[in-house]
Amino acid sequence: MSTSRVPVLLLKDAAGGWTALCAETPALAACAESAGAALALLRDYLAELLRTQPWEYPDLDNQQDLQAFELTLDVRPEYQVEGRRHPCEHTARVRVPCVRGALEDGMLVVAMPTLEVFFTLDDPARLRELALHYGQERLKGLTPRQLSRFLTPPEWKLEEALVPGVRARRVAAEPGLPALSAVAEPLGERALRRLYSRAWERDDELARLVARVGKERSSVLLVGEPGCGKTALLVSAARELERADGAKRRLWATSAGRLIAGMRYLGEWEERLEQVIEELARMDGVLCVDNLADLIRLGGHGPGDSLGAFLAPYLASHELRLVAEATPAELDACRRLLPALADALYVLPLRPMPPEQARRALQQAGSAWARNQRIELDARAPDTVHRLYSRFLPYAAMPGRAAAFLQGLVQKHAAAGGRELTPAEVLPEFAAQTGIPEVFLRDELALPEVEVLARLEARVLGQPQACRAAAGVVSVFKAGLNDTARPLAVLLFAGPTGVGKTELARALGEVFFGAADRARRLLRLDMSEYGAPGSAARLVEAPDGGPSEFIQRIRTHPFCVVLLDEIEKASPDVFDALMGMFDEGRLTDRFGRTADFRSAVIVMTSNLGAERASLIGMGPERGGDFAAEAARFFRPEFFNRLDAVVPFAAMTPEVMLAIAEKELRELSGREGLARSNLRVEWTPAVPALLAQTGFDRRYGARPLQRAVETLVVTPLARRLAQGELLPGATVRLDAAGARIILG
């Protein structure tokens, strides 16, 4: 089996963790505690991508001339208020990691993964000039906060991910078809067909597709939810058409991105497409595109000058035959944005499979894969997969993701030398891939609410009512009583600053997904950054028209806690977008691309009502002030979509004392003390002094945390840095007046 070498940029963050970015496609990424682990995770993901979606596999692989270099950009941050630019006084220096390589045609390609900037050139002498130009353009007009996302990591390096597998997308150029061979590959190739299984339980749809493409010579649009089997149906149709007339290489698979890849000048991709259409016409071929939305998104500045707009006249005149795939939302967007393209295609819907039909499809597919791998398959294993996906991902079309999961499980079991795949191996793998602890997957394991409540209250002190509300969400999910058409919960955490709202969201994520995975399972957005008009589009789309980082993360980790901080600062159009997320668990962009939030817990934080409660002398612990203030601030249709307004009480001296003791207990776990095996002990006067110094009803626990850093951590760090504390020693703290003495 051949091996593909993909360039990967490894970035170390300030916390010591590592992120592995595919140099060409930064959306393909993995995070871990070490560089090797992150690289291994990304390699496994690329192997799965090569097997299931070879069109999305990076082009910049197997290059001999890969080089890494660093580019320094001087950028002046600025603010824009009411259409006017307000530049900052000082410039910021940003060092950008870059990767250069060579394409098969000799062109140089440069990737700046952290900026998501890529370009090609034919003159190496202009490389740095163009890199500076595109880098400056990417960072132009950013605020200091936005610019901070691109600051150079403490450490970075270029590595290669060695991905096993045959790359079917690279085929030899067909004689007489130079343009077509450069952008597509025939679906009849055995190496490509082996990547897909049969379209199980889709015999009627298969017959209709074969008839439309073969006898009736139509252009067809396969419409169905992701995972319903559109691509498998198309590959099966290619098999049937080849058997029927013996003509090979009739259906050619490509993507919108590949059709314009490497095109630099005005009119260049149009010329290429004209050649492709001419070559297809000579051989009576059919062009197969994997995503309709990309056809109307790529190629120009909008749908009117996109790839789809260029192809529509050829489709209408039958000079080109096309088979494309789309979701129902993408079809609606195409009818709205480019009706001429939608009208030229015959719509063939693929409806969701009923449960029993989906179960049979999984059984048949699993048996076929097991025979190919020469292992036994317990008949209960596909049923277990079906049950898990029906229970925890009921909105995912069958067999789709469930079939891909079962296929990967069969291959992994065979590679490990196993003989029979049983249901006992299904649950651990499902838990590892989704991040859901097995206690939620196994009905025989109990999860009493009192245990959940105790875990939450140990993390968030002085907020019993809020902890009970969060524990209730966990209990509903464990019991399987959550509404599968909506997010797991939509909660508004309301209360003064510094009382534990964000901490409770983190604790809730740890209960659901475990402490080891909390960084990836907590998606936090500062909604003050989405306060300008038009921010709703930025919430779902990146500047280049692709999905935003937020959408990419929710697609990678659908089981998560989404934290929307300071929700009241978002713009009205963001509230409109969020209503769809709260009600149906979906966010859809203008091209019909959908992100699903039905496996997420949505938590919003707000200070609404905190000032009013303090002014009238009533403690917010009674809860009525926050709900009433939220009802006054938000529109009724937005407020009614919230599951609960969870009030947080202001800090009391007693709670501050408990928090001070908790902060001191956690101090020994910090890296500097743990590395030297130092223990910290204290007298009761120490937490009392810290609580007194840091108590402020308006600002919650944050002044206390600053007091701990100033009075305890800084003197302790000074003595540790000077070598005055021996490894294994015990540091005793005592209070004298307003000072803390280290003994």
N, C-alpha and C positions, 0 to 999 in steps of 0.2 A: 504494500500500500504506500502511495506517495505521501509526502509531507509538504505542507504549505508553510512558509515562513512569513509571518505578519509582523510588521514593525509596531512596537508598543512603547508608549511613553509612560514611565513610572514616576509618579509624583508623591513626595512625602509631605504630609500636612503638619501643622504646628503641634498637633496632639500625638504625633509619632506614627499615625496610620499611613497606609499607602493606597494610592489609586492607580489602576492600570487603565490607560486610555488607548484604544486603537488609534494609531496616528492618523489614519485617513478618515475614520468615522468615530469621533469622540463619544457619540451616543452609545457605542459598544464599550462598556466600561465595567470594572469590578473593583470592589474595595475590600481590604483585609488589613490585619494588624502588621503583616510583613510584606515586603516586596515580592518574595517568592510565592506567597499564598495568593496575592492579588493577581499575579501573572498566571498562576495555575487556574484560578477561577475564570479568568478571561479566556484562556486557552480552551477550557471545557465548553464555554458558551459559544466560542467561534466554531468548535467542532460540531455542536448541535446546529448552529446556523448554516454551516456548510452542508449538513445532511438534510435539513428541512426547508431552508430558504436560500439556495445558492445564489439567487440574483442579488441578495443583499450582502454577499460576502465581499470584503474589501478588495479593490483592484490592486492596491499597492502592496503586492506580496511577491516573494521569491525574487527580490531585487538584489543585485550584487553591489550596487553603488549607493547604499544607504549611508547617510551621514547626518549627525546631529550638530546643531549649532545654536547659539543663543543670540537673540536680537534685543537691543536696548532701545526703548521708545521713550521719548520725553513727551508727556501728555499734560495738557492743561485742563483739569476738570472744570465743569461749568454747570450752572443751573439754568433752566428755562422757565420763565414765569410770564404768562400771558403773551407768549410769542417772542419775548425778548430774551437774549442770552446774557447771562451774568457770569463771566469767567472768574475763576478763583485767582487769588494773588500769586500763588506759587504753582509751579509745574510738578508733576509726579513722574518719577522714573520707574518704568515697568520693564522688567527683563522677561522676554518671551521665549520659551523653548520651541525650537523649530526642527523639522525633519525634511530632508531632501532625498529624492530618489529619481529613478528613470523609468519611464513607461516603455512598453514594448516597441513603440515606434521611434524611440530615441528622445522624445520630449522629456524635459525635466519637470517634475512635479514637486511643489513645496507645500508642506502641511504645517500649520500653526494650531495644533489641537486645542490648546487652552482658549484660543480666541475663536475657534471654529472657522478659520480662514484657510482656503486652499486655492492654489492657482498653478497654472502651467506656463512654461516659457521655453524658448528654443535657444536663447543666448545666455550662457552661464554668467557672463560679465554683468548682466542686469539683475541678477538674483537678489542681492542685498537691496538695491534700489527699489525693486518692486515689493520686496518683503516689508520695507519701511513704509511704503505708500499704503499697502493694504492693511498693515497693522495700525497705522495712524487713523485710517478711515474707520476701522472697526471700533476704536476707542474714542472716536470723536463724539463730543456732546454728552459724555457720561458724567454723572454726579460723583463726588468722592465715594459715596457708599457703593454705587454701581461699579466704580473703578476698582474698589477693594477686592472684588471677586476675581480679578485678573492678576493680583500681586504674585510675584514669583514664589513658588514653594521653597522651603528651606533646602530641599535636595531633589534632584531629578536626574534621570538617566534613560537612555534608549536601549531597549532590549528587543528580542524577537520571540514571538509565541510560535512554537512548532506545533502545527495543527495537523493531525493525521487525517487522511481521507482523500479521495479522488475528487479533484475539482472539475465537475462536469461542464461548467460554463465555458471553459477554454477548449474550443474545438478547432480543428484545422480549417482553414479557409476553404469553402466549397468552390471548385473551379467555376468561373463565370458568375459568382455571387460575392464579390469582394465587400461591398457595402453591407449586405445582409449578414455575412459571416462575422463582420467586425462588431455587430451590436446584438446579435441573437444567436441562439443555438437550437437545433431541431429537437422537438419533443420526442421524436422517434428514436433518438440515440439511447442505447441500452444503459449506458452509464448514468444518464439523466433520469431515465424511467425508474431505475432501481432506487432512487431517492424517495419515491412515493409509493404508497400502497394502492390497492384497488379502491374504487369508490364503492365501498360496501353499502348494501341496502339503498342504493341510488339507481336501480336499474331503469326505472321510468324516466328519470331526468337524463340518464346517459343516452337512452334511445332518442329522446327529443333533441339533445345536443348533437348527436351524430347525424340525425336527419337534417337539422338546420344547417350545419356546416358542410355536410357532404352533398346530399341531394338538392337542397334548396339554396345552397351557396349564399347564406346570409351572414351578416355580421351580428354577433351575439354578445350580450352583456349578462354574465352570470352574477346574480344578485342574491346575497345571503349574508348572515352575520358571520363575523370572523370565527373560523373553526368548523363551519358547517360542511366543508369538503369541496370547495370550489376548484382549487388547484388539482386535487386528486381526481375530480370528475373530468377536468380538462385533459389530464394525462391519460386517463382511461379512454377518453374519446379518441385521442391520438392513436392509441393501440388499435381500437376498433376500426378506425378509418384506414390504417395501414393494412390490416387484415382484409378489409373489404375490397380495396382496389390495388393493393400491392405497391402503391407509390409511397416512397419514403421521403422524409424531410419535407413534409407538406406544411406542418404546423411549427412555427418558429417562435420561441419564447424569448421575451425581453422585458425591459422595464423602461419607464419614461426617463429615468436618470441615465440609463445606458445609451438611449437614443441621442442624447445631447452631450455625452461625456467627451471631454477634450476639445469641444467646439469653442473657439475663442473670438471669432470675428462675426460681424453682422451678416446674416444670411447663410452662414456655414452649415448650421444644423438643418436648415431648410433644404439645402442642396443635397445633404446626406440622405434626408428622408425621401426626396424625389428619386434618388438612386435605389433606395430600399424598396419603394413602391414599384418601380419599374422591374426590379429583379423578381419580386414576388409575383407580379403579373405574368412574367415569362414562364414561371414554373407552376402557376395556379396555386400559389401558397397563401397561407393565412398567418397574419401577425397576431401573437398572443401577448397581451400586456397584463401585468399582475395587479395594477392598481389604477382605477379610473381617475381618482382624485389627483394623482400625480400628473396625469395628462393635461388637466386644466389648471394645474398649479405651476408647472415648469415650462420654460421656453421663452417667456417674455416678462412683462411687468404686470400682467393680469390675465384673466381667462380669455380676453379678446385677442391676444397675440400669443397664446400658448400653443403647446403641441396639439392639444385637442382641436383648437380652432383651425390649425393648419390641416389636420387630417379630415375634418368634417366634410369638406367638399368632395374629397376622394371617396369617402364612404358613401355619400349620397349618390354619386355617379357610378358606384360599384367598381371603380378602378382599384379599390383596396378592400380586402376583407379583414375584419378584426374580431378577435375574441378578447374581451376584457373582463375584469373582476371588480366588484364593488359591493359595498354594504348598502342597505336601504337608505341610510342617511347620506351616503356619498352620491347615490343616484338622485336624491332630492336636491342636493347641492348642485349637481350637474344640470338638472333641469332648470334651476334658477339662474345659474351663472353662464351656462353655455348650452341652451336648449337644442341648437343644431346638432351637437354631438349626440345628445341623448336620443333625439328623434331618428338618428341614422342606425341605431342599434336595436335588435330584437331582444327584449328582456326575458330571460329565463330564470324564474325565481327558484331558489333552493330553500324550501321551508324547513323549520327546525324538526328534527326527528322526535317522534313520541318516545317516551322512556323505554318501552319494550324494544322498539326498533333500534334505538341507540345501544341498548345492552347487547342485542344480537350482533350489531356491527363490531362492537368491541371484542366479542367472543370470536368472531370470524377473523378479524385482523390479528388478534393475539395468537390464535392458533397458527396462522400463516407465518408470523414472525418467529414463533417458537420452532416450527419445522425448519425454517431457514437456518436458525442458530443451533439446531439439533439438541434442543432441550425439551423437557416436559413442562406443560403449563397446567397447573391446577385450575379447573374450571371456575373455582370461586375467586381467583385473582382478578379476572376482568370484571366480575360482579362487584368486587370491593372497590376497584377503581371507579366504576360507574356510581356506586353509592357515595364515595367521597366527593366526586365532582358534582353530583346532584345536590349534595347537602351543603358544601362549602363554596362551590362556584356554580350555582344553579342558573346564572344568567349566561354562562359560556355555552355557545352552541356545541352540540354533540355531532360527531364524535371528537373532532378537532383536537383540543388540548388534551383531552383524556386519552385519545389514541396515541398522541405523541409521547405522553407520559408513559403509557404502557409499553410502547416500542423501545423507549430509552431504558426502561426497567428490564426488559427482556435482554437487550444487548449488554447491559451492565452485568446481569446475572450470568450470561454466557461467558463474558470476558473473565469473570471471577472463577470460572470452572464449575459453576453450580449445575445440578442435573434437573431439578424441578423447582419452578417458581411458584411459591405459595403465597397466600394472603398475608402471612406474617412479615413478608418483606415489603409489602406495599405501603403499610402505614409509616414506617420510619422514613422511607424515601419521600412520601408525600409531605410529611412534616418538615423534612430538610428543604424541600423545594419551595414550600409556601411560607415557612416560618411559623406555622401554627404548632404549638406544643401538643404532644400526644394526648394530654389530659382532655383537650377539646375534641380530639378525634375519636376517642374510645368512650363509648357510652357507659361501660362498666366502671370507669374511673370517676369518682365523685370529686366535686370542687365546691365545697360549702362556701356560702357567701361570707360567713364569718371569717374564714381564712383569707379570702380576698380582701375583705375590709381591714383586717389586721395588717396585711402587707401594705395597703395604701396609707393607713394611718401612721405606720412606722416611718413612711417617707414624707408625708405631708402632715405636720403637726397643727393642731388647733382648728381643723376644718372637718369635723365629723359629718356634717350634712353633705358637703361636697364629696367626701369619700364614699358615703352611702350611695349617692347618685351614680358615681363611677362604678362601684361594685355591682350595682343593679344592671348596668350594661353588660358586664362580664357574665352575670348569671343568665340573662336572657339569651346571649349567644351560646353559652354552654348547653342550655336546654333546647336549643334549636327553634326558639320561638320568635326570632327576629324576622322582620319583614324583608324578604329577599329582593323586593323591588326597590328598596331604598338603602342608603348607607346603614351600617350597624347602629349608629346613633348620630344625632346632630345636637350638640350641646353648646350652650353659651355660658362660659365661665365669667361671671361678673363680680367685681369687687375692687377694693383699693389695690394700688400697686404693691408688689412685694409680699403678697400673702400666700403664694403657693399655686397660682393658677397654672403657670407653665410647668411647675414641678409635678403637679397632679397629672398633666397630660403625659409627661415622660413616664411617670409611675404606671399609668394605665397602659402605655405601650409595652412596658416590661412585663406586666401581667399577661398581656395577650401574646407577646412574641419573645419574651425572655431578655435578660440583660445583655447577653452577648451580641444580639442583633439589633439593639435599640437605635444605633446610629442610622441604619438604613431604613428602619421601620417608623421613624418619626420624620415627617415631612413638614418643615416649618416655613411659613411665609410671613414676612413683615408687611402687613397690609397698608402701612403708611407709604410703601413704595408703589402702591397701586391706587393712588388718590387722584391722579390726573385723568382728564377725559381720554377715552380710548384705551384705558388700562385693561379692559376685559380681553381685548385681542392679544395683548402682551402676556396675559395669564396663560393662554393656550398656545400661542404661536411664538416661535423664535424670529429674530429679524430677517432670516433668510427664508421664512415661510414654512419651515419645518416645525415639528412639535417643540414646545418650550421645555426647559429643563424640568420644570414641575411635572409636565405631562409625561416626559420620558421616565421619571422616577416612579410615577404611579402605575405606569404600564409594566415596569420591571418588578415592582413590589406592590401589587394590589392590596395585600393584607398589611395595613399600616394605620398609624394615627396621623391625620392631617391637622396641623396646628396653624390656625389663622390668627396671628397676634394683632391686637388693636384693630379689630374688625370695623369699628365705627369710622376709621380713617379711610376706608376704601371708597372709590367713586361709585356713583349710582349704577353705571353700566356693569361694574363688577358685581354689585348686589343682584342685578338681573341675571347674570351668568350663574351665580351661585344658587339661585332659586331652582334652576334645573338640576344642579348637583344634589341639592337637599331632597328634592321631590322624587326624581327618577334615578339618582345616583350616576348621572352621566354629564360630561362636559363635551360639547361638540363645537368644532371650529367652523369657519365659513366654507370649508371644502368638504364638510360632512365627516371628518375624521373624529372618532369618538374615543374618549378615555372613560373608563368605568371606575366608579367609587363605591360600588355596592359591597365591597369587602373592607371598607375603611371606616374608622371612627372619625367623625368630623368634630373638632373642638375649636371654638372661637373664644378669644379672650377680649375683655372690654373693661374699662373703668367707668362705664356709664352708671350713674347713680351714686358713685362713691362721694363726690363732692357734696351732692345734695344731702346725703345722709349725715355727713359730718357737720354741715351748716345748721341743720335743725336739731342736732344733738341726739340723734337716734343711731344706735349701732346697726350696721348693715347685717348683723347676724340674724335679724328677723326676716330678711329676704324679700319683703314686699317692695322695698325701694328699687331694687335692681330690676325686677320684672316689670314694674310700672314704667321705669325710665327707659328700658329697652323697648317696651310697647309704644312709648311716645316717640322714640327716635326712629325705629325701623318702620317701613311700610307694613300694613297688616298682612299682605300676602307673603312677605318675607318672614315676619315674626311668627306666623302660623305654621311655618314649615320647621320650626325648631321643636325638637323633642322636649327640651327642658331648659329653663334658665336656672343655672346652678349658682346660688349666692355664696360668696366667700366672706367670712367675718374678718373684721380688723384685728390686728394683733393686740393681745393683752399682755401685761407684765408676766403672768404665769406662763403663757405660751412662749414668750421670748426667752424665759429662763430655760424651758425645755429645749428650745432650738439651740441655745448657746451650748448646752450639754451635748446635744447631737453633733454640732459642729466640732467640738473638742474631741469627741469620740472618733469622728471621721478623719481627724488630723493625722492620726498615726498611720493611716493608709496611704498618705501622699508618698510619691516616689522617693523623695530625698530621705525621709525617715525610714521607709520600708527597706531601702537599699542598705542603710547602715544599721538596720535592726534596732532602731531607737524607740523607746517607749515614752509616752507622755502621761504623767499623772498630775492631778490638780486638787486643790482644796475647794470646798464649797464656795469660798469667797470669789473664785475666779469666774465661774459662770454668772454669779450674781453681779459682778462688776461689768462683765460684757453685756448682760441684758440691760443693765441700767444705762450704760453708755450708748448702746445701740437702739434704745427704745424710741420709736417715733410712730405714732398711730397713722400718720399720713403716708409714710414710705415703707411700712411693713418691716420685713426681715432684712432688707438690703443694708440699712445702716449697721445692723448687727454683724452682717458678714464683713463689712468694711472694718468694723471694730476688731473682729477676730484677726483680720489680715494685719492691721496696724499694731495692735497690742501684743499679739502672740506670734504670728507667722514671721513678721519682719525681724524681731529680735532673735527668734529661733534660727532663721536663715542666716543671720549675721554670724552667730556663734558657730553654726555648722560650716559656713564658708571659711572661717578663720581656723578651723581644725580644733576647736576647743571641746568638741563632743566626741567621745570615743565610741566606736561601734559597739552595740549591745548595751549602751548606758541607758539610764532612766532619767528623763528630764522632769523635774518637779516644778509645778507652777503655783504661785501664791500671789495674792493681791495685797498691795500696800497703797492706800489712798486711791489715786486714779491711775496707778501703774500696776503692771503685772511683772513679777520678779521671777526670773528663771533660776532655779536652784540646781 
